[in-house]
Amino acid sequence: MFDIQNFRKLKRGPQVILFKDASFVTCYSGLQSGDVVVDVGTGSGFLSIYLGLIVAPEGKVFTFEKREEFARIAEQNIKKMNLEKIITLVKGDALRKKWPECNLVTIDAAGGEALLEKAFKKLKPGGVAVGFLPNVEQMKTFVMTGEKLGFKNFKNTEVFDRNWLVREQGCRPENTGLIHSVFLSFLRKPF
């Protein structure tokens, strides 16, 4: 078991994928120890690290980041978590780089639908591609593109995480919280 509090020690740069979304992805994709993941749009590396902790010790995460300043932050964070043997950070355009055969592809990048053809080719049968999408229009484009390529869309959702006050005089939701962060679309390559 890993200590989720270690993530508080990591440096942030761009927006990070939240635990509520990352854990939903691992649950619905069926990700497990020994699997191989391609993660496009590394950002600060939070999702790559989370996935790396799950696929360890035999699995691998290959994460792609175009922006040098984000890649530097992610590199530091990966080292801080001692995951250099599990996570390979590739700097540059994921569309132009080589991908391994994999079980899961996560895409958190503008125009992510352009990566779906490559994802379809590299995913093992039954493998899953997940889009982290900021709006419903992009979700629609991602899903429609995936279906044209042969993927089966099996889930489109957003994940709510709302804390509650529990007290003698009555329980209710807290007044603050982050409700919406991203839309998630799940595409499965047929078995």
C-alpha positions as CSV (number, residue, x, y, z in Angstrom):
1,M,0.0,0.0,0.0
2,F,1.3,3.5,-0.8
3,D,0.9,6.6,1.3
4,I,-1.2,9.0,-0.6
5,Q,0.1,11.9,1.6
6,N,3.4,11.6,-0.3
7,F,1.7,13.4,-3.2
8,R,1.6,16.6,-1.1
9,K,5.4,16.7,-1.3
10,L,5.3,16.9,-5.1
11,K,5.7,20.1,-7.1
12,R,2.8,21.3,-9.1
13,G,3.1,23.2,-12.4
14,P,0.1,22.6,-14.7
15,Q,-3.3,21.4,-13.4
16,V,-3.0,17.9,-12.0
17,I,-5.3,14.9,-12.4
18,L,-7.2,14.5,-9.1
19,F,-7.3,11.3,-7.1
20,K,-11.1,11.0,-7.6
21,D,-10.6,10.9,-11.4
22,A,-7.4,8.8,-11.4
23,S,-8.9,6.1,-9.1
24,F,-12.1,6.0,-11.3
25,V,-9.8,5.4,-14.3
26,T,-8.0,2.5,-12.7
27,C,-11.2,1.0,-11.5
28,Y,-13.0,1.0,-14.8
29,S,-10.0,0.1,-16.9
30,G,-9.1,-2.8,-14.7
31,L,-5.5,-1.7,-14.4
32,Q,-3.4,-4.0,-12.3
33,S,0.1,-4.8,-11.2
34,G,2.3,-5.8,-14.2
35,D,0.3,-3.8,-16.8
36,V,1.8,-1.4,-19.3
37,V,0.4,2.2,-19.6
38,V,0.9,5.0,-22.1
39,D,0.1,8.3,-20.5
40,V,-0.1,11.3,-22.9
41,G,0.1,14.8,-21.4
42,T,2.4,14.2,-18.4
43,G,2.0,17.6,-16.9
44,S,3.4,17.5,-13.3
45,G,3.4,13.7,-13.5
46,F,0.7,13.1,-10.8
47,L,-1.3,10.6,-13.0
48,S,1.8,8.8,-14.2
49,I,3.0,8.4,-10.6
50,Y,-0.4,7.2,-9.4
51,L,-0.5,4.7,-12.3
52,G,3.1,3.7,-11.7
53,L,2.4,2.8,-8.1
54,I,-0.4,0.5,-9.2
55,V,1.4,-1.3,-12.0
56,A,4.6,-1.7,-10.0
57,P,6.8,-3.7,-9.5
58,E,6.7,-5.5,-12.9
59,G,4.6,-3.0,-14.9
60,K,5.6,0.1,-16.8
61,V,4.3,3.6,-17.5
62,F,5.5,5.5,-20.6
63,T,4.5,9.1,-20.3
64,F,4.8,11.7,-23.0
65,E,5.1,15.5,-22.5
66,K,5.6,18.1,-25.2
67,R,6.4,21.1,-22.9
68,E,10.0,21.1,-21.5
69,E,9.0,23.1,-18.4
70,F,6.3,20.5,-17.5
71,A,8.7,17.6,-18.2
72,R,11.3,19.0,-15.8
73,I,8.7,19.2,-13.0
74,A,7.5,15.7,-13.8
75,E,11.0,14.3,-13.8
76,Q,11.7,15.8,-10.3
77,N,8.4,14.3,-9.0
78,I,9.1,10.9,-10.5
79,K,12.5,10.8,-8.8
80,K,11.0,12.0,-5.5
81,M,8.7,9.0,-5.5
82,N,11.5,6.6,-6.5
83,L,9.7,5.5,-9.6
84,E,12.5,5.9,-12.3
85,K,12.5,2.2,-13.0
86,I,8.8,2.1,-13.5
87,I,8.1,5.4,-15.3
88,T,9.8,6.4,-18.5
89,L,9.3,10.1,-19.3
90,V,9.5,10.8,-23.1
91,K,9.9,14.4,-24.1
92,G,8.2,15.4,-27.3
93,D,5.1,14.9,-29.4
94,A,3.4,11.5,-28.5
95,L,2.1,11.2,-32.1
96,R,5.6,11.2,-33.5
97,K,7.2,8.9,-30.8
98,K,7.3,5.2,-30.5
99,W,4.8,3.5,-28.1
100,P,4.9,0.1,-26.6
101,E,2.1,-2.4,-26.7
102,C,0.0,-1.6,-23.7
103,N,-3.1,-2.3,-21.6
104,L,-4.2,1.3,-21.0
105,V,-3.8,4.7,-22.8
106,T,-4.6,7.9,-20.9
107,I,-4.9,11.1,-23.0
108,D,-4.9,14.5,-21.3
109,A,-4.0,16.7,-24.2
110,A,-5.7,19.1,-26.5
111,G,-6.9,17.4,-29.7
112,G,-6.5,14.0,-28.0
113,E,-8.7,12.3,-30.6
114,A,-5.8,12.6,-33.0
115,L,-4.0,10.0,-30.9
116,L,-6.7,7.4,-31.0
117,E,-5.6,5.7,-34.2
118,K,-2.2,5.1,-32.6
119,A,-3.8,4.0,-29.4
120,F,-6.0,1.5,-31.2
121,K,-2.9,0.0,-32.9
122,K,-0.9,-0.3,-29.6
123,L,-3.6,-1.4,-27.2
124,K,-3.8,-5.1,-26.5
125,P,-7.3,-6.7,-27.2
126,G,-9.6,-5.5,-24.4
127,G,-7.3,-2.6,-23.6
128,V,-8.8,0.8,-22.7
129,A,-8.2,4.4,-23.9
130,V,-9.4,7.1,-21.6
131,G,-9.8,10.8,-22.5
132,F,-9.6,13.5,-19.9
133,L,-11.8,16.1,-21.6
134,P,-12.6,19.7,-20.4
135,N,-16.0,20.0,-22.1
136,V,-18.8,18.0,-23.7
137,E,-18.0,19.0,-27.2
138,Q,-14.5,17.5,-26.9
139,M,-16.0,14.5,-25.3
140,K,-18.3,14.0,-28.2
141,T,-15.4,14.4,-30.7
142,F,-13.3,11.9,-28.8
143,V,-16.0,9.3,-28.6
144,M,-17.1,9.6,-32.2
145,T,-13.6,9.4,-33.5
146,G,-12.9,6.4,-31.3
147,E,-16.0,4.6,-32.5
148,K,-15.1,5.2,-36.2
149,L,-11.7,3.5,-35.5
150,G,-13.4,0.4,-34.0
151,F,-13.4,1.2,-30.2
152,K,-16.5,0.5,-28.2
153,N,-17.5,3.4,-25.9
154,F,-18.5,2.0,-22.6
155,K,-18.6,5.0,-20.2
156,N,-18.7,8.8,-20.3
157,T,-18.9,10.4,-16.9
158,E,-17.7,13.0,-14.4
159,V,-16.8,12.2,-10.8
160,F,-18.1,14.2,-7.9
161,D,-16.3,14.2,-4.5
162,R,-18.2,16.2,-1.9
163,N,-17.2,16.2,1.7
164,W,-19.9,16.2,4.4
165,L,-20.1,17.6,7.9
166,V,-21.1,15.0,10.5
167,R,-22.3,16.5,13.7
168,E,-24.9,16.2,16.5
169,Q,-27.2,19.0,15.2
170,G,-27.4,17.5,11.6
171,C,-25.3,16.3,8.8
172,R,-25.0,18.2,5.5
173,P,-22.5,18.8,2.7
174,E,-19.7,21.2,3.4
175,N,-20.1,24.6,1.8
176,T,-16.9,24.4,-0.3
177,G,-15.4,21.8,-2.6
178,L,-14.4,21.0,-6.1
179,I,-17.3,19.3,-7.8
180,H,-16.4,19.3,-11.5
181,S,-12.9,18.7,-12.7
182,V,-13.0,16.9,-16.0
183,F,-15.2,14.6,-18.2
184,L,-13.9,11.0,-18.6
185,S,-14.6,9.0,-21.7
186,F,-13.7,5.3,-21.8
187,L,-13.1,3.4,-25.1
188,R,-12.3,-0.3,-25.2
189,K,-10.5,-2.1,-28.0
190,P,-12.6,-5.2,-28.7
191,F,-11.2,-8.6,-27.5
